[in-house]
Amino acid sequence: MDETLAIELRGISKAFGPVQANKDISIQVKRGTIHGIIGENGAGKSTLMSILYGFYRADSGEVFIGGKKTEIPDSQAAIDAGIGMVFQHFKLVENFTVLENVILGAEDGRLLKPSLAKARKLLKKLADDYEMDVDPDAIIEDLGVGQQQRVEILKALYREADILILDEPTGVLTPAEADHLFRILKGLRDEGKTIILITHKLREIMEITDTVSVMRRGEMTATVKTAETSPEQLAELMVGRKVLLRVDKTPATPGAVVLEVENLRVVDDRNVERLRGIDLTIRAGEVLGIAGVSGNGQSELLEILGGYAKGTGVIRVNGQQIDITGSASDARTRRARGIAHVPEDRQREGLIMDYRAWENIGFGYHDDPKFNSGLLMHNSALKTDCVDKMERFDVRPPDPNLAAKNFSGGNQQKIVLAREIERNPDLLLIGQPTRGVDIGAIEFIHQQIVALRDQGKAILLVSVELDEIMALSDRIAVMFDGRIMGERLPSETNQGELGLLMAGITEDAA
């Protein structure tokens, strides 16, 4: 019995019908370390950790916790074994307080008052120890995603977890929030906790992990010490080929103005002005990147341009003004004007998760004569179209009848991209194109965006990933508090200057 190991998995296999998600996987994780697990979307990372957490039962194999063979038939057994898991999409009750979420399912008897008092005291201690200060009486839906993630970690620690699994933890965080999370995780490791980090971001792996295991197509291909590897080697192990870690593109040759925005203003339901006089233009054959910390108006900009919201000001597409105040201000009208939209949140706005891939790939375009005779939908044509798009966009598994919820996050993103890009738009609005997407898919998505630009399309790119903004954009506009703070050329700026603008600091203010 090796007590230096927090976890050992031996010969774990799991199949879902004909799909072999995990195949004879063995892995050892040392106590008091941060162990990364990387791989392409659909490689089996989340399935493996869901087996460890009791969400799934393995078809074969053994689990050892602290050197002891342990049966984990369900999540309660995992919690009892000292395992906590923070999922990519949080499992919080949005209209409950932080305290209520922390104790939910772990109450000390029928009376809530003692449990709440205990949790309040523990939250105070954890806040002091690990920089996880969260208002215990705050309602979850009023918190930003960074704070919601801390609540998920607090839930696990409240249940006395010694092993913490985090699935794509920075997929919805800003760079500053991600840095804060890393400080928390290093503090937990230094206290003797064991962290398993599922991620596709090589920078994060190199920055924070002690050891990294690589999965490909359901199998474990390598486990190496992080200090003894490189991003290029890990990328090749993940994908099975050399991967270009930079965006390869020629200089833009902008043409006619496609999008003009003048004095655009949006007020939300709480009467808060979210866009405060936005002016911008995008020409055919160029990418305008919008940089900024999440929540500074980028979402509202995409929504009003995509027909999801109303406001005041002027928007012209190809010289023609479009309605942003009346009944014709909707997504269908925008599509008819040559605007395609890849929304920031693929699960809430881009897909209907319980619907099948072929149904999702037709959404918004189902009145196309190819798919609709006016009386009946041509489902066979939609399915054929879906199969073609899945092949071109390398969606895995290439099954048009699979529900959207059963695809990995990166493959869900590919479905949305295939639907919008293949409609040959004049203007593509694209929000967070590679959020939660693996390195191989990132390379592919970036290539598609550049190819569309080179075909003469105008592209508005919103991303919280500054590396992505710098690599893809021909011009960069920085947003803060609903305003554009400045515009820069990527070749004439750096992340430090952009970071100051993202914080609302201009040269004049400095």
N, C-alpha and C positions, 0 to 999 in steps of 0.2 A: 504494500500500500504506500503510494508516493504522496505524502501529505504536502509536498511543495506544489502540487498541481491543484488548482482550484477546480478545473474541469478536465475531463478526458472523455472523448467520444470515440467509440470503437465500432467500425463497420456499419455506420448508419446509412440506411437506404430508405427511400420514400418515393412512391409513384402515385400520380393522379391519373388514373386510367392509363392511356398509352404513354403519357409523359413521365419520364424518369427524372424527378426533380433533384433527388440526392442518390448517389450511387457509391456505396461502400466507402463512406467518408470517415476518416479517423483524424483526430486533432487533439493536441494537448495545449492547455492554457495555464501558464504559471500564476500562482497566487501573487497578488500585489503588483500586477502589470497591466498595461493597456495593450490589448491584442486586437489588431485590425483584421477584418475580413473583407476582402475586395473581390470584385468580379463583375462581369457585365450583367445588365438587367436580365433576369431569367436564368442566371447561373446557379441559383439554388441557395443563396446566402440567407435570405429571410426564411425560407422553408426550414433550413437547418436550425436556425435560432428559434423558430416557432416550435420545433420538436423539443428543444432544450427547455423552452418555457411552458410546454404542455399544451400548446394550441393544437398541435398535431401529434399523432402517435406514429413512431417509425414502424415501417414494415419489418425491419430487422436491425440489429445492433444493440449496443449497450452504452449506458451513461454512467459516469463515475463523478461524484461530487466530493471534493476533499479526499479523494482516494477510495471512497466507498461506493459500491454499485448502488444506484438509486433508480427506482421506478418513478417516472413522471407522467402519470396518466392524464393530468389536467393542470391548469395554471395554479390552483391552490397547492398542489403538491410541489410545484416549482417554488412558490413563495415560501412554503414550509422548509424547503431546502436552501433558502437564502438567496433565491434568484429574483431579480426585478428586471422588467423590460420596459423601455420607452419606445413606443412605436413611431414610425414615420408620420402617421396621421394620428393625432393624440386621442386618447380614450377618456375624455373628460366630459362631465355633465355641464353644459355651458351656462345654465341658469342657477347652478349651485355656487357657493362661495369656495374659496381656496381650501379653507378648513374642512368643509363638508366633503369636498372631493378627496382630500388626503385621508380621511377616516373611512370613506365609503367602502364597505366590505370588510373593515377591520375594526368595527366598533367593539368596545369593551362592555358587552352586556346590552340590556334593553334600553338603558338610559343614555342619552347622547351627551348630556352635560359633562360627565367625567371624561369621555373620549375627546370632546372638543377642547376641554381644558388641558388634557395631556398633549394633544396635537399642537395647541397654541404654544405651549412651553417648548416642545421639541422644535417647532419651526423657528422660534427665536434663537435656539442654540445652533441650528443648522445655518441660519442666516449669518450668524457671527463666525462660524467655522469655515464656511465654504462660499461666502459672497452670494448667497441665494436669497437676498432680501425680497420677499413678496408679501404684500398686504394680505394677512390671513382672512380678512373680511371682504376682500374684493370679489366681485362676480367674475367668473371665468370669461364670459363673453366680452367683458370690458378690458381684458388684458391683451397685450401684444403677444405674438407667437413665442418670443423669447422667454417671457415670463410664464406662459403656459407650459413651455417645456420644463422650466424649473419646477413647476408644480408636479409634473409627471415624475421627475427625479425625486422630489420630496416624498411622493407617495411610496416609491420603492424604498427609500431610506426609512420611512416611518414603519414599514413592515420588516425592518432590520435586514435588508438585503446586503449580502457581502459580495455578490456578483451582480453587476449591472450591465444589461445589454442595451445598446442604443442603435436603432435602425435608422440610418441616414439622418442623423440628428441635426445637421446644418442645412438641410434642404430648404427650410423656410426661414432661415436666420440671415440677418445682415452680417457683413464682415465683423463689425464690432461685437454683435451678439455671439457670433461663433468664437471669437477670441475669449469672451467672458466664459462661455461654456468650457473651453479648453482649460482655463484656469480652475474651474470647478472640478473637472475630471482629474487634473493633475493633483489637486488637493485630496480628492477621494483616494487616488492611488497611493499617495504618500501616507494616508491613514491605514493602508493595508487592504483597501477594496480592490477587487478585480474588475476591470472594465473590458467589455467586448464591444468594439466599434465597427458597425457595418457601414461602409461608405464606398463611394466610387471616386472620391476626390483625392488624387494622389498627393496634392499639397498637404492635406490634412493628415494623411497617413505618415508622410515624412516628418511632419511637425510634432505629432503628439504620441505616436505609438512606439512601443518597445519591440514588438514582434508583429509580423503581418503574414496572414495566410491568404493564398490566392485560389479562387474557385473558377472553373470554366466548364460550362455545360453539365453541371450537376456533380462534378468531380473536384477533389482537392488536388491542385497541380503543384503547389509548393508552399513551404513555410520557411520564412527567412527572418533574420534579425534586421530591423529597419535600418540600423546604422551601416549595414553591409550591402544594401541594395540601392537602387536609383529609380526615379520615376519612369525612365525609359524601359528599364528591365521589368518593372512591375506591369507597365502597360502591355508589353509584349507577352508576359505570362498570362494576363487577363484575356487578351484577344486572340492569342495564338499567331500573331503577326506583328511586325513593326507598326507603330502608330505614330502619326504626325501630331506632336504635342503643340503645334502652332497652327494658326490659320494661314493657309497658302492662298494669297489673292494678289491680283494685279491692281494698280491704282484705278480708282473709279473714273468713269467718263460721263459725268452727269449730263442729262438732256433737259427736256422741258420740265417746268414745274408741274408736279402732280398734285401735291397737297399744299394748301395755304390755310393757315390758322391765324386769325386776328382777334385779339382781346377776348379770348375764350374764358368764360367764367362758369363755374358749377357750384351750386349750393346744395348741401345734403339735407336729409330729412330733419336734422337737428338745427338747421339754419346756420350751419358752419360753412364758410366759403372754402371749398377744396381746391378750386382752380382760380387764380387771381390775375387774370389778364395775360393768358398765354399767347405768344406770337411765335410761329415757326413756319418753315417751308421745307419740303422735301422734293427733290427732283427725281426724274426717272433715272435709274441706274446708280442710285446711291443708298447707303444705309445711314440713317440718323439714329444714333444711340442716345437713349435717355438714361443718364446715371442719377442715382440718388438713393438715400436710405428709404426702405419700404415705408409707405404711409405718408409720403410728401406730395401726393397728387398724381403719381404715375398711373395708378389704377383708374382713377377718374378720367384721366386723359384717354386711356384706351377705351373706357366704357362709352364716353360720348362720341368718340370717333367711330366706334363699332356699333352705335345705335342702341346701347344699353341704358343710356342716361340722357337727360336733357339739360340745356344750359343756355347761355346767351353768348353772343359774339358771332363771328363769321367763319365758316368752314367751306372751302372750295376744293373740289376734286376735278382735275382736268379743266379748270376754269369755270366750272358750273357750281353754283352755291347749293349746299344741301341743307335740308330742314333739320334744325336741332331743337326746336321748341314745340312743334305740332304733332299731329297724329302720324305724319309720314316719317317721323324720326324713330326708325326702328332698324333692327339688324337686317331684315329682309330687303328694305330699301337700300341699305348700304351695300349689300351683296350685288344688287342690280346695278349699282354705280361702280362696280369693279373693286370693292374693298373686301378683302378676306381678313379674318381675325383668328389668331391663335391666342386664346385667353390665358391669363396668368395661372388660374387654378383649373387644371384639366378635369379634375373630378367633379367640381361644382358647376363649372360653366362650359366645359368643352365636351363632356360626355354624359350620357345617362348610364350609370354604372351597371344597372341590371339588364340593359339592352345588349344585344349581340353586336359584334364588330361590324357586320355588314349593315346593320341598322344605324349605328353611330356614324359610319363613313358616309351615309347619305343625308344626315341631318342638315337642314338648311338649304339643301340642293335637291330635295325630293320632288320638286315641281318641274325639274328638268325633263323635257320631252323624252329623253332616253329612258327615264325611270317612271314616267307617269303619263298615262293616256288621257287623263282628265277624269276618269272614273275609277280606275284601278292602278295600284302600284305594280310595277314590273319587278317583283322581288328577285327573280332570276337574274335580271340585268344588274340590280344592285349588288347581288352576291358576286357576280362575275367581275364587276368593277372593283369590289372590295379585294378579291383575290389578286387582281392585277396590282392594286396599290400596295397590298401587303408584300408582294414580291419585290416591287421597286424600292420600298422603304424598309425592307428587311425586318418586318414585324414577326416576332417569335412568341408563341408558335403561330404559323401562318394559317390559322383556323378561323374562317369568317363567322362560324357559328358559336364561337366562344364569347361569353359575356365579358364586357369591358372590365368588370371588377376582377376577373381572373387573369388579366395580363399584368405584368410588372409595370411599375411607374414609367420606365423608359419606353416600353412598348405602347402604353397608353398614349404617351406624348407623340410617338410616331404616327399613330392612327389619326390624331387631330391634325398633325402637320400634313399628312398625306391628303386628308380631306380638303384642307384650305389651299395648300400650294398647288395642287393639281387642277384647281379651277382657273388657273392662268389669270390671277388678279392684276390690276394696275398698281394697287397699293396693298401691301401686306402689313398688318398690325400684328406684332408678335411679342408676347409678354413672357418673360422668364423661360426662354426656349429650351434650356437644358436643366431646369430644376429637377433634382432627383434622378438624373440620367447618367449612365455610365460612360466611361472614356471612349469606348468604341462608338456608341451612339452619338456622343457629343461631336466627335470628328465628322460623322455622317451628317448631322443636323447643320453644323457650321458650313459644310460643303454645299448643302441644299440652299442655305441662305445666300451664300456668295454666288452660286449659279443663278439664282433668281435675280439678284442684282445685276449680274452680267447679261441677263436677258433684257435688261432695261426696265425692271420693275423698281418702284419706290418702296423702301422698307423702313418702318418705324420700329426700332428695337428697344424694348424696356427690359433691363436686367439689373439685379443687385450684385451680379458678379462683375467687378471692375475689370478683371482679366478679359472677360468675354466682351465687355463694352470696348475696351482698348483694341482688341484683336479684330473685331468685326466691323466697327463703325468707320465711316468716312468722315463724319463730323459727330461731335459729342455735345449734347446739351445737358446741363446739370440742373436738376430740380430740387428745390427746398421750400417747404411750406407753401406749396401751390404755385410757386413762381419759378421761372427759369433764371438762374443766377448768372449764367454765362454760357458761352459756346466756345469750344476748343477743337482744334485739329489733333488727332491722336499723335501725330509726329511732333507736335509742338507743346505737349503737356506731359504730365506724369501722374501717378496715383496720389502723390502727396498734394498736388495742386487741386486735383479733382475732389479729394477728401475734404479739403478746406471749403470748397464751394458746396459740397454735400452737407456741410455743417452750417451753411449760411454765411460763411466768412468770405468776403470779397477782398480784393487788393485794397480798395478804398477803406473798408472796415478795418482791415489789418493795420 
